[in-house]
Amino acid sequence: MTRIGVRQERYARVLHPEASVSRFSEIGRGTALYSGVLVTSNATVGNHVLIMPRSIVHHDVVIEDFAIVGAGVILAGGVRVGHSCYIGSGSAVRDGVTIGEGALVGMGSVVVRDVPPGAVVAGNPARPLRGAGG
């Protein structure tokens, strides 16, 4: 946030009282976790991330800065969500999958393969609609 001259320390974390975060996980500055969010062991959630209600972030997941995770999303173990991604509500991402920077995953998608940066994918299984690889 150096572009606008605001130090990272100025941004609060907003965790709903009904969100649950493992003590072995890290939550970045300016991040908001809504009701019913579960973040399990060794997950890392970056700065300025929004995780909507009832989403599950399993072990060893990394969510980079400025990502948005819709309601009811399941990110299985070892998933990596790149900078500025959007994961649509009701989606599921298989363990070990990487969602590239700036990619968009449509609502209700089941992601079983890596998603290239900037791609738009949707469906079950998720397929490219446009962008890299599609």
URHUPE-V904570 format. One record per residue. N is the residue number from 1. RES is the residue in one small letter. SS is DSSP state (a for helix, b for strand, c for the rest). PHI is phi in radians with two decimals (999 if undefined). Layout:
BEGIN
n->[N | N]
res->[RES | RES]
ss->[SS | SS]
phi->[PHI | PHI]
END
This chain:
BEGIN
n->[1 | 2 | 3 | 4 | 5 | 6 | 7 | 8 | 9 | 10 | 11 | 12 | 13 | 14 | 15 | 16 | 17 | 18 | 19 | 20 | 21 | 22 | 23 | 24 | 25 | 26 | 27 | 28 | 29 | 30 | 31 | 32 | 33 | 34 | 35 | 36 | 37 | 38 | 39 | 40 | 41 | 42 | 43 | 44 | 45 | 46 | 47 | 48 | 49 | 50 | 51 | 52 | 53 | 54 | 55 | 56 | 57 | 58 | 59 | 60 | 61 | 62 | 63 | 64 | 65 | 66 | 67 | 68 | 69 | 70 | 71 | 72 | 73 | 74 | 75 | 76 | 77 | 78 | 79 | 80 | 81 | 82 | 83 | 84 | 85 | 86 | 87 | 88 | 89 | 90 | 91 | 92 | 93 | 94 | 95 | 96 | 97 | 98 | 99 | 100 | 101 | 102 | 103 | 104 | 105 | 106 | 107 | 108 | 109 | 110 | 111 | 112 | 113 | 114 | 115 | 116 | 117 | 118 | 119 | 120 | 121 | 122 | 123 | 124 | 125 | 126 | 127 | 128 | 129 | 130 | 131 | 132 | 133 | 134]
res->[m | t | r | i | g | v | r | q | e | r | y | a | r | v | l | h | p | e | a | s | v | s | r | f | s | e | i | g | r | g | t | a | l | y | s | g | v | l | v | t | s | n | a | t | v | g | n | h | v | l | i | m | p | r | s | i | v | h | h | d | v | v | i | e | d | f | a | i | v | g | a | g | v | i | l | a | g | g | v | r | v | g | h | s | c | y | i | g | s | g | s | a | v | r | d | g | v | t | i | g | e | g | a | l | v | g | m | g | s | v | v | v | r | d | v | p | p | g | a | v | v | a | g | n | p | a | r | p | l | r | g | a | g | g]
ss->[c | a | a | a | c | c | c | a | a | a | c | c | c | b | b | c | c | c | c | b | b | c | c | c | c | b | b | c | c | c | c | b | b | c | c | c | c | b | b | c | c | c | c | b | b | c | c | c | c | b | b | c | c | c | c | b | b | c | c | c | c | b | b | c | c | c | c | b | b | c | c | c | c | b | b | c | c | c | c | b | b | c | c | c | c | b | b | c | c | c | c | b | b | c | c | c | c | b | b | c | c | c | c | b | b | c | c | c | c | b | b | c | c | c | b | c | c | c | c | b | b | b | b | b | c | b | b | b | b | b | c | c | c | c]
phi->[999 | -1.16 | -1.03 | -1.83 | 1.37 | -1.78 | -1.25 | -0.92 | -1.07 | -1.32 | -1.58 | -1.58 | -1.66 | -2.05 | -2.05 | -1.03 | -1.01 | -1.69 | -1.49 | -2.20 | -2.19 | -1.04 | -1.20 | -1.72 | -1.96 | -2.10 | -2.10 | -1.33 | -1.27 | 1.26 | -1.66 | -2.18 | -2.01 | -1.50 | -0.97 | 1.38 | -1.23 | -2.14 | -2.04 | -1.61 | -1.02 | 1.09 | -1.48 | -2.20 | -1.97 | -1.26 | -1.45 | 1.03 | -1.77 | -2.08 | -2.08 | -1.35 | -0.96 | 1.10 | -1.53 | -2.13 | -1.97 | -1.32 | -1.02 | 1.07 | -1.41 | -2.12 | -2.02 | -1.36 | -0.98 | 1.14 | -1.47 | -2.19 | -2.01 | -1.18 | -1.16 | 1.21 | -1.42 | -2.07 | -1.90 | -1.22 | -0.94 | 1.32 | -1.26 | -2.14 | -1.90 | -1.28 | -0.95 | 1.09 | -1.48 | -2.25 | -1.95 | -1.16 | -0.91 | 1.32 | -1.44 | -2.28 | -2.10 | -1.13 | -0.97 | 1.41 | -1.42 | -1.94 | -1.80 | -1.17 | -0.90 | 1.28 | -1.34 | -2.19 | -1.91 | -1.16 | -0.95 | 1.22 | -1.36 | -2.06 | -1.67 | -2.03 | -2.32 | -0.98 | -1.94 | -1.15 | -0.96 | 1.35 | -1.32 | -2.08 | -2.21 | -2.80 | 1.89 | -2.37 | -1.27 | -1.11 | -2.24 | -1.12 | -1.79 | -2.86 | 1.60 | -0.99 | 1.46 | -2.57]
END
